[in-house]
Amino acid sequence: MADGAEGSTAADSAAGWHPLAALALLAGWLATVGNVPLWSAVWPVQGSLGARGWAVALAWALVLALVNLAVLAWLAVGPLRRPVGVALLALAGGASYFMLAYGIVVDASMAANVFQTDLREARDLLTPGLLVALALGVALPGWLWWRLPVRRWPARRAVLVRVGVGAAALGLAVALLWLTFQDLAALMRNDRALRYLINPYNSVYAALRHGVGQRALASEPPQPIGLDVQPLPAAAREDEAPLVVLVVGETARAANWGLNGYARDTTPRLRALIQQGQPIVSFAAVTSCGTNTQTSVPCLFAPEGRARWNPSRAQENLLDLLQRAGLAVTWLDNQSGCKGVCARVPSRQTDHLQVPGLCRGDECHDEILLRELPGALQALPEPARQVGTLAVLHQMGSHGPAYFKRTPAAFKRFQPECTTAQLQACEPAHIVNAYDNTLLYTDHVLAELIGWLAQRRGPTALLYVSDHGESLGEGGLYLHGMPYAVAPREQKEVPMLLWANGGMQRRLGLDWACLQRRAQEPSSHDHVFHTVAGLFGVRSAVLDAERDLLAACRRAG
């Protein structure tokens, strides 16, 4: 009887490889070539410790190979032998490329980024380097594995041997880990990100964890918040009702924000408006809720704050609270969606628009948001607009790695700029030039928006805050998405500013000098929910006055 575990094609001849030898070959490949990012991080540390360090590192490589062998012995069975092997090669090869090219790691938040990536973002990542890496690291070994001749086994013997070999391999792996546990613990304490470099299990674990969280969200209706909120009174005229525009930036980091003291003036128009007397305050020390959009945007609109926010819990957000208070709410998106935040409010996506000078293909520059805003406001119910309006604008901003695509030609002041998404092929200074040009363009968009809002009669405000920061090559890291505990400050520190006209300041009794002093103290995404609700005067037990950035600067009475 032929062993179904090893297939039945002509390639599986009696003169082929022994089944265990074939599995051991693939296990070794995955442990070594498939984990170049891991060993690139481990070897320098262990090598500096002399002979023992090298021996321990080699023992860890053997542990990983043994674990791979056990997994293959139990899963790569019968007709699954070939596809399981190719799938593991693809996971390891694809993850290795991105980890080496951009210095990222693979965790649940990175898995969420992958599943949330749209076609526009995916195209930016299809670089020549990726295609070469996939050809050499996935397609070629995958083809060889598929064609590898493997001898047939009697089925009963195959089952017993596979179970026994898998158990023995795991037992030996545990023993080696036990012998080197002190060294491993010391290494992990010093570099906690290493656990996210272990291919292909990092990808499998991240995908499963993300899937479990998404399933939990989909299985229950959103938990309501602010049921005690009272409807706000309507103004006598619509143009006397408050209007707040919340601009959610993308990938803008505080380190390169001109108003925060950056050596380059990446915010010349905002600076000029301040010098002209426009009431703009820039917050100097703001940290984000996460290091990726999938985490930061939902957390930004949640009441709990980063420490208590649970991404697996379905819950209403700031937009629901404001609608419950009778306000008109709308969301305009020039990126890859609102991550569920705008599910229950009117929303518009701009990627289908074809506006000459602003749009090309399925991507538009952020000025498209300014063009669409008046119509989006007018489409909201008039009774709600007389109570007040919140418009959220979600930018494309500084989304990488193709920073050069985010700016019109008129805003490419800093030259030469990196004109490829393959950042490791560019000079570091050219990457910074391309990135700084995106901030220069965001400065223009915000200044134009303030100019439009300043013409309005009623109380009006603009709050801008970026969702997370970005690494531009510091320490070998690019882009964002590192686990928060080990992420560098460049990925967590973001710009935030507030503009409020005289009508809004009078409505709130706002002491602007007090607010300017408050802006020099630490702030975070935790403040946004409560500050925006406070701008409208919403009252609810879910609100925390201490997290309202304006509360301490309101005059009594």
C-alpha positions as CSV (number, residue, x, y, z in Angstrom):
1,M,0.0,0.0,0.0
2,A,1.4,3.4,-0.9
3,D,1.8,6.0,1.8
4,G,-0.8,8.7,1.1
5,A,1.4,11.0,3.2
6,E,4.0,11.2,0.4
7,G,1.7,11.5,-2.7
8,S,1.4,9.3,-5.7
9,T,2.8,11.1,-8.7
10,A,5.7,9.9,-10.9
11,A,8.0,12.2,-9.0
12,D,7.5,10.1,-5.9
13,S,9.6,7.2,-7.1
14,A,11.3,4.5,-5.1
15,A,14.6,6.1,-5.8
16,G,13.6,9.4,-4.3
17,W,14.4,11.1,-1.1
18,H,13.6,9.4,2.2
19,P,10.5,11.2,3.5
20,L,12.2,12.3,6.8
21,A,15.2,13.5,4.9
22,A,13.0,15.7,2.8
23,L,11.2,17.2,5.8
24,A,14.6,17.7,7.5
25,L,15.9,19.6,4.5
26,L,12.9,22.0,4.5
27,A,13.1,22.4,8.3
28,G,16.7,23.4,8.1
29,W,16.1,25.8,5.2
30,L,13.3,27.5,7.1
31,A,15.4,27.7,10.3
32,T,18.4,29.3,8.6
33,V,17.7,31.0,5.2
34,G,14.1,31.6,6.2
35,N,15.2,33.4,9.4
36,V,17.9,35.7,8.2
37,P,16.4,38.7,10.0
38,L,16.4,36.8,13.3
39,W,20.0,35.6,13.0
40,S,21.1,39.1,11.8
41,A,19.8,40.4,15.2
42,V,21.1,37.4,17.2
43,W,24.6,36.8,15.8
44,P,26.2,40.2,16.7
45,V,25.1,39.9,20.3
46,Q,26.0,36.2,20.8
47,G,29.2,36.5,18.8
48,S,30.5,39.2,21.1
49,L,30.3,36.6,24.0
50,G,32.9,34.4,22.4
51,A,32.8,30.6,22.0
52,R,29.9,30.1,24.4
53,G,27.8,32.8,22.6
54,W,28.3,31.1,19.2
55,A,27.5,27.7,20.7
56,V,24.3,29.0,22.2
57,A,23.2,30.7,19.0
58,L,23.8,27.5,17.1
59,A,21.8,25.6,19.7
60,W,18.9,28.0,19.1
61,A,19.1,27.5,15.4
62,L,18.9,23.8,16.0
63,V,15.9,24.3,18.3
64,L,14.1,26.1,15.5
65,A,15.0,23.4,13.0
66,L,13.7,20.7,15.4
67,V,10.4,22.6,15.9
68,N,10.0,23.0,12.1
69,L,10.7,19.2,11.7
70,A,8.0,18.4,14.3
71,V,5.5,20.7,12.6
72,L,6.2,19.3,9.1
73,A,6.1,15.7,10.4
74,W,2.6,16.3,11.7
75,L,1.1,18.6,9.1
76,A,2.9,17.9,5.8
77,V,1.0,14.7,5.3
78,G,-0.3,13.1,2.1
79,P,-1.5,15.6,-0.5
80,L,-0.7,18.4,2.0
81,R,3.1,17.8,1.8
82,R,3.7,20.1,-1.1
83,P,1.3,22.9,-0.4
84,V,2.2,23.1,3.3
85,G,5.9,23.3,2.4
86,V,5.3,26.1,-0.2
87,A,3.0,28.0,2.2
88,L,5.7,28.0,4.9
89,L,8.3,29.1,2.4
90,A,6.0,31.9,1.3
91,L,5.3,33.1,4.9
92,A,9.0,33.0,5.8
93,G,10.3,34.6,2.5
94,G,7.7,37.4,2.4
95,A,8.1,38.3,6.0
96,S,11.9,38.2,5.8
97,Y,12.0,40.6,3.0
98,F,9.9,43.2,4.7
99,M,11.7,42.8,8.0
100,L,15.1,43.2,6.3
101,A,14.0,46.0,4.0
102,Y,12.1,48.2,6.5
103,G,13.2,47.0,9.9
104,I,9.7,46.0,10.9
105,V,8.6,43.0,13.0
106,V,5.5,40.8,12.5
107,D,2.9,41.0,15.3
108,A,-0.9,41.2,15.5
109,S,-1.0,44.9,14.6
110,M,1.2,44.3,11.6
111,A,-1.2,41.5,10.5
112,A,-4.0,44.0,10.9
113,N,-2.1,46.4,8.6
114,V,-1.8,43.6,6.0
115,F,-5.5,42.7,6.0
116,Q,-6.5,46.3,5.9
117,T,-4.1,47.3,3.1
118,D,-5.9,48.4,0.0
119,L,-4.8,48.2,-3.6
120,R,-3.2,51.6,-3.6
121,E,-1.0,50.8,-0.6
122,A,-0.2,47.3,-2.0
123,R,1.1,48.8,-5.2
124,D,3.5,51.0,-3.4
125,L,5.1,47.9,-1.8
126,L,5.6,46.0,-5.1
127,T,9.2,47.0,-5.6
128,P,11.8,45.3,-7.8
129,G,13.6,44.2,-4.6
130,L,10.4,42.5,-3.4
131,L,10.0,40.6,-6.7
132,V,13.6,39.5,-6.6
133,A,13.3,38.3,-3.0
134,L,10.1,36.4,-3.8
135,A,11.7,34.8,-6.8
136,L,14.8,33.6,-5.0
137,G,13.4,33.1,-1.5
138,V,9.9,31.6,-2.4
139,A,9.4,30.7,-6.0
140,L,12.7,28.9,-6.6
141,P,12.8,26.8,-3.4
142,G,9.1,26.3,-3.7
143,W,9.4,24.9,-7.1
144,L,12.3,22.6,-6.0
145,W,10.2,21.4,-3.0
146,W,7.2,20.7,-5.2
147,R,9.4,18.7,-7.7
148,L,11.5,16.9,-5.0
149,P,11.1,13.1,-5.5
150,V,10.1,11.4,-2.2
151,R,9.9,7.7,-1.6
152,R,6.6,6.1,-0.7
153,W,5.9,4.6,2.7
154,P,3.4,2.0,4.0
155,A,0.7,4.1,5.6
156,R,0.8,2.4,9.0
157,R,4.5,2.8,9.4
158,A,4.3,6.4,8.2
159,V,1.9,7.4,10.9
160,L,3.9,5.8,13.7
161,V,7.2,7.2,12.5
162,R,5.8,10.7,12.0
163,V,4.3,10.8,15.4
164,G,7.4,9.5,17.0
165,V,9.8,11.8,15.1
166,G,7.7,14.8,15.8
167,A,7.6,14.0,19.5
168,A,11.3,13.3,19.7
169,A,12.1,16.5,17.8
170,L,10.0,18.6,20.2
171,G,11.5,16.8,23.2
172,L,15.1,17.6,22.0
173,A,14.1,21.2,21.3
174,V,12.8,21.6,24.8
175,A,16.0,20.1,26.3
176,L,18.2,22.5,24.3
177,L,16.1,25.4,25.4
178,W,16.3,24.3,29.0
179,L,20.1,24.2,28.7
180,T,20.4,27.6,27.2
181,F,17.4,29.2,29.1
182,Q,19.5,31.8,31.1
183,D,21.2,33.0,27.9
184,L,17.8,33.2,26.1
185,A,16.1,35.1,28.9
186,A,18.9,37.7,29.0
187,L,18.7,38.2,25.3
188,M,14.9,38.6,25.3
189,R,15.1,41.1,28.2
190,N,17.5,43.2,26.2
191,D,15.6,42.9,22.9
192,R,11.9,42.1,23.3
193,A,11.2,42.5,19.6
194,L,13.2,39.3,18.8
195,R,10.1,37.1,19.5
196,Y,8.4,38.8,16.5
197,L,11.3,37.8,14.1
198,I,10.8,34.1,14.3
199,N,9.6,32.9,10.9
200,P,7.1,31.6,10.0
201,Y,5.5,31.3,13.4
202,N,5.4,35.1,13.9
203,S,3.1,35.4,10.9
204,V,0.9,32.5,11.9
205,Y,0.5,33.7,15.4
206,A,-0.2,37.3,14.3
207,A,-2.8,36.3,11.8
208,L,-4.6,34.0,14.2
209,R,-4.6,36.7,16.9
210,H,-5.9,39.3,14.5
211,G,-8.6,36.9,13.2
212,V,-9.8,36.1,16.8
213,G,-10.1,39.8,17.5
214,Q,-12.0,40.5,14.3
215,R,-14.3,37.6,14.9
216,A,-15.1,38.9,18.4
217,L,-15.9,42.3,17.0
218,A,-18.2,40.9,14.3
219,S,-20.0,38.6,16.7
220,E,-21.6,41.3,18.9
221,P,-23.3,44.7,18.4
222,P,-21.4,47.7,19.5
223,Q,-21.8,48.5,23.2
224,P,-23.5,51.9,23.5
225,I,-21.8,54.8,25.3
226,G,-23.2,58.0,26.7
227,L,-26.8,56.9,27.0
228,D,-27.2,59.7,29.6
229,V,-26.3,62.5,27.2
230,Q,-28.9,65.1,26.7
231,P,-29.7,66.6,23.3
232,L,-28.0,70.0,22.8
233,P,-30.1,73.1,22.0
234,A,-30.3,74.3,18.4
235,A,-29.0,77.7,17.5
236,A,-31.4,80.3,16.1
237,R,-29.5,80.1,12.7
238,E,-27.3,77.4,11.2
239,D,-24.4,79.8,10.8
240,E,-24.5,80.5,14.5
241,A,-24.1,76.8,15.5
242,P,-20.7,75.4,16.3
243,L,-18.6,73.8,13.5
244,V,-15.6,71.7,14.4
245,V,-13.3,70.1,11.8
246,L,-11.1,67.2,13.1
247,V,-8.3,66.4,10.7
248,V,-6.8,63.0,11.3
249,G,-3.3,63.1,9.9
250,E,-1.4,60.1,8.5
251,T,2.2,59.2,9.5
252,A,3.2,62.7,10.5
253,R,5.9,62.6,13.2
254,A,6.6,65.3,15.7
255,A,10.4,65.2,15.1
256,N,10.0,66.8,11.6
257,W,7.1,69.2,12.4
258,G,8.3,72.8,11.9
259,L,6.2,74.2,14.7
260,N,7.8,71.8,17.2
261,G,11.3,73.2,16.6
262,Y,12.5,71.1,13.7
263,A,15.5,72.6,11.9
264,R,13.6,72.9,8.7
265,D,10.5,75.0,8.4
266,T,8.1,72.3,7.2
267,T,5.1,74.4,8.5
268,P,5.8,77.9,6.9
269,R,2.1,78.8,6.2
270,L,0.9,77.8,9.7
271,R,3.8,79.8,11.2
272,A,2.9,82.8,9.1
273,L,-0.7,82.6,10.3
274,I,0.4,82.6,13.9
275,Q,2.5,85.7,13.2
276,Q,-0.5,87.3,11.6
277,G,-2.4,86.8,14.9
278,Q,-4.5,83.7,14.0
279,P,-5.4,81.8,17.2
280,I,-3.3,78.6,16.6
281,V,-1.7,76.6,19.3
282,S,0.7,73.7,18.7
283,F,1.0,71.0,21.3
284,A,4.6,70.2,21.9
285,A,4.6,66.7,23.4
286,V,1.9,64.4,22.1
287,T,2.0,60.6,22.0
288,S,-0.1,58.4,19.9
289,C,-2.4,55.5,21.0
290,G,-0.6,53.1,18.6
291,T,2.0,52.8,15.9
292,N,-0.3,52.0,13.1
293,T,-3.6,53.3,11.7
294,Q,-5.6,50.2,12.5
295,T,-4.9,50.7,16.2
296,S,-4.6,54.5,16.5
297,V,-7.7,55.6,14.7
298,P,-10.3,53.5,16.6
299,C,-8.4,54.2,19.9
300,L,-8.3,57.9,19.1
301,F,-12.2,58.0,19.0
302,A,-12.6,55.8,22.1
303,P,-13.2,57.2,25.6
304,E,-10.9,54.9,27.6
305,G,-7.5,55.9,26.5
306,R,-4.6,53.7,25.4
307,A,-4.1,51.9,28.7
308,R,-7.7,50.6,28.9
309,W,-8.8,50.5,25.3
310,N,-9.6,47.0,24.1
311,P,-9.4,46.5,20.3
312,S,-11.5,43.3,20.5
313,R,-14.5,44.9,22.1
314,A,-17.2,46.3,19.9
315,Q,-18.1,49.7,21.2
316,E,-19.6,53.0,20.0
317,N,-17.2,55.9,19.7
318,L,-17.1,59.7,19.8
319,L,-19.1,60.0,16.6
320,D,-22.0,58.0,18.0
321,L,-21.9,60.1,21.2
322,L,-22.1,63.4,19.2
323,Q,-25.0,62.1,17.1
324,R,-26.8,61.0,20.2
325,A,-26.4,64.6,21.4
326,G,-28.2,65.8,18.3
327,L,-25.2,67.0,16.3
328,A,-24.5,66.4,12.6
329,V,-21.5,64.3,11.9
330,T,-19.7,63.3,8.7
331,W,-16.5,61.6,7.7
332,L,-14.4,62.3,4.6
333,D,-11.7,59.7,3.8
334,N,-8.7,60.1,1.4
335,Q,-7.0,57.0,2.7
336,S,-7.9,53.3,3.2
337,G,-11.0,53.8,5.3
338,C,-12.1,54.7,8.8
339,K,-11.3,51.3,10.4
340,G,-15.0,51.0,11.5
341,V,-15.2,54.3,13.3
342,C,-17.5,55.9,10.8
343,A,-19.8,52.8,10.3
344,R,-22.8,54.6,11.7
345,V,-22.4,58.2,10.3
346,P,-22.5,59.6,6.7
347,S,-19.2,59.1,5.0
348,R,-17.5,59.8,1.7
349,Q,-14.4,58.1,0.1
350,T,-12.4,60.1,-2.4
351,D,-10.5,57.3,-4.2
352,H,-13.1,57.1,-7.0
353,L,-12.9,60.8,-7.9
354,Q,-11.2,62.0,-11.0
355,V,-10.4,65.6,-10.5
356,P,-7.7,67.0,-12.8
357,G,-4.8,68.3,-10.9
358,L,-5.8,66.6,-7.7
359,C,-6.4,62.9,-8.6
360,R,-4.4,60.4,-10.6
361,G,-5.6,56.8,-11.0
362,D,-7.2,55.8,-7.8
363,E,-5.4,58.3,-5.5
364,C,-6.0,62.0,-4.8
365,H,-3.9,64.6,-3.1
366,D,-5.3,65.8,0.2
367,E,-6.7,69.0,-1.2
368,I,-9.5,66.9,-2.5
369,L,-10.8,66.9,1.1
370,L,-11.2,70.7,1.0
371,R,-13.0,70.4,-2.3
372,E,-15.5,67.9,-1.0
373,L,-16.1,69.4,2.5
374,P,-18.7,72.0,1.6
375,G,-20.9,69.5,-0.2
376,A,-20.5,67.0,2.6
377,L,-21.6,69.5,5.1
378,Q,-24.6,70.7,3.0
379,A,-25.8,67.1,2.6
380,L,-26.2,66.7,6.4
381,P,-29.7,67.1,7.9
382,E,-30.5,70.7,8.5
383,P,-32.0,70.3,12.0
384,A,-28.8,68.6,13.2
385,R,-26.6,71.3,11.5
386,Q,-28.5,73.9,13.6
387,V,-27.3,72.1,16.7
388,G,-23.7,71.8,15.5
389,T,-21.5,69.9,13.1
390,L,-18.4,67.7,13.4
391,A,-16.5,66.9,10.1
392,V,-13.7,64.4,10.2
393,L,-11.1,64.6,7.4
394,H,-8.9,61.5,7.2
395,Q,-5.7,62.4,5.2
396,M,-3.4,60.4,3.0
397,G,-0.8,62.7,4.6
398,S,2.7,61.2,4.7
399,H,1.8,57.6,4.0
400,G,4.9,55.6,3.0
401,P,6.9,54.2,1.6
402,A,6.2,56.1,-1.6
403,Y,6.3,59.5,0.1
404,F,7.0,61.2,-3.3
405,K,3.5,60.3,-4.5
406,R,1.9,62.2,-1.7
407,T,2.9,65.7,-2.9
408,P,2.0,67.8,-5.9
409,A,5.0,69.2,-7.9
410,A,4.6,72.6,-6.4
411,F,5.4,71.3,-2.9
412,K,8.7,69.4,-3.7
413,R,10.8,72.1,-2.1
414,F,13.4,69.8,-0.5
415,Q,15.5,68.1,-3.2
416,P,16.7,65.7,-4.3
417,E,13.9,63.4,-3.0
418,C,13.7,59.6,-2.9
419,T,11.4,58.6,-5.8
420,T,11.0,54.9,-5.1
421,A,9.2,52.9,-2.5
422,Q,12.3,50.8,-2.1
423,L,13.7,53.1,0.7
424,Q,16.8,51.1,1.3
425,A,17.9,52.0,-2.2
426,C,17.8,55.7,-1.4
427,E,20.3,58.0,0.4
428,P,19.0,58.7,3.9
429,A,18.9,62.5,3.2
430,H,16.8,61.9,0.1
431,I,14.2,59.9,2.1
432,V,14.0,62.7,4.6
433,N,13.5,65.2,1.8
434,A,10.6,63.3,0.3
435,Y,9.0,62.9,3.8
436,D,9.5,66.6,4.7
437,N,7.8,67.6,1.4
438,T,4.7,65.7,2.6
439,L,4.6,67.7,5.8
440,L,5.0,70.9,3.8
441,Y,1.9,69.9,1.8
442,T,0.0,69.1,5.0
443,D,0.9,72.6,6.2
444,H,-0.6,74.0,3.1
445,V,-3.8,71.9,3.4
446,L,-4.3,73.0,7.0
447,A,-3.6,76.6,6.2
448,E,-6.1,76.6,3.4
449,L,-8.7,74.9,5.6
450,I,-8.2,77.5,8.4
451,G,-8.6,80.3,5.8
452,W,-11.9,78.8,4.7
453,L,-13.1,78.3,8.3
454,A,-12.1,81.8,9.3
455,Q,-14.7,83.3,7.0
456,R,-17.5,81.6,8.9
457,R,-19.7,83.7,11.3
458,G,-20.4,81.2,14.1
459,P,-18.1,79.4,16.6
460,T,-15.6,77.4,14.6
461,A,-12.6,75.2,15.4
462,L,-10.1,73.0,13.8
463,L,-8.2,70.2,15.6
464,Y,-5.4,68.4,13.8
465,V,-3.6,65.3,15.1
466,S,-1.6,62.6,13.4
467,D,-2.5,59.0,13.9
468,H,1.1,57.8,14.5
469,G,4.7,58.7,13.6
470,E,7.2,57.2,11.2
471,S,10.8,55.8,11.2
472,L,13.0,57.1,8.4
473,G,15.9,54.8,8.8
474,E,16.9,55.6,12.4
475,G,18.4,52.4,13.8
476,G,17.7,50.6,10.6
477,L,14.0,51.0,11.0
478,Y,11.6,52.3,8.3
479,L,7.9,53.0,8.2
480,H,5.9,52.2,11.4
481,G,4.0,49.4,13.2
482,M,6.5,48.3,15.7
483,P,5.0,46.9,18.9
484,Y,4.3,49.9,21.2
485,A,6.5,48.7,24.0
486,V,9.6,48.6,21.8
487,A,8.7,51.2,19.2
488,P,11.0,54.2,18.9
489,R,9.8,57.6,19.8
490,E,9.7,58.6,16.1
491,Q,6.8,56.2,15.7
492,K,4.9,57.4,18.8
493,E,5.4,61.2,19.0
494,V,3.0,63.1,16.7
495,P,2.0,66.8,16.0
496,M,-1.3,68.2,17.2
497,L,-2.6,71.7,16.9
498,L,-5.8,73.7,17.6
499,W,-7.3,76.7,15.9
500,A,-10.4,78.3,17.3
501,N,-12.0,81.5,16.1
502,G,-13.2,84.3,18.4
503,G,-16.7,82.9,18.4
504,M,-15.6,79.5,19.7
505,Q,-13.3,81.1,22.3
506,R,-16.2,83.3,23.6
507,R,-18.5,80.3,23.6
508,L,-16.1,78.3,25.8
509,G,-14.9,81.2,27.8
510,L,-11.4,80.2,26.7
511,D,-8.2,81.8,28.1
512,W,-5.9,81.5,25.1
513,A,-2.8,82.3,27.1
514,C,-3.6,79.5,29.5
515,L,-4.1,77.1,26.6
516,Q,-0.7,78.1,25.2
517,R,0.9,77.2,28.5
518,R,-1.0,73.9,28.7
519,A,0.2,73.0,25.2
520,Q,3.8,72.8,26.4
521,E,2.8,70.0,28.8
522,P,2.5,66.3,27.8
523,S,-0.6,65.3,25.9
524,S,-1.8,62.2,24.0
525,H,-4.5,60.7,21.9
526,D,-6.3,60.0,25.2
527,H,-7.3,63.7,25.3
528,V,-9.0,63.9,21.8
529,F,-12.3,62.2,22.6
530,H,-12.9,64.4,25.6
531,T,-11.6,67.6,24.1
532,V,-13.8,67.4,21.0
533,A,-16.9,66.6,23.0
534,G,-16.0,69.6,25.2
535,L,-15.8,71.9,22.2
536,F,-19.6,71.3,21.7
537,G,-20.5,71.4,25.4
538,V,-21.6,67.7,25.5
539,R,-22.2,66.4,29.0
540,S,-22.1,62.7,29.9
541,A,-20.7,60.4,32.6
542,V,-18.4,58.9,29.9
543,L,-16.5,62.2,29.7
544,D,-13.5,63.0,31.8
545,A,-12.9,66.7,32.4
546,E,-9.3,66.1,33.2
547,R,-8.7,64.7,29.7
548,D,-10.3,67.8,28.1
549,L,-7.4,69.9,27.1
550,L,-9.4,73.0,27.3
551,A,-11.2,72.4,30.6
552,A,-8.6,74.0,32.9
553,C,-8.4,77.1,30.7
554,R,-12.1,78.0,30.7
555,R,-13.1,81.1,32.7
556,A,-15.7,80.6,35.4
557,G,-19.1,81.8,34.4
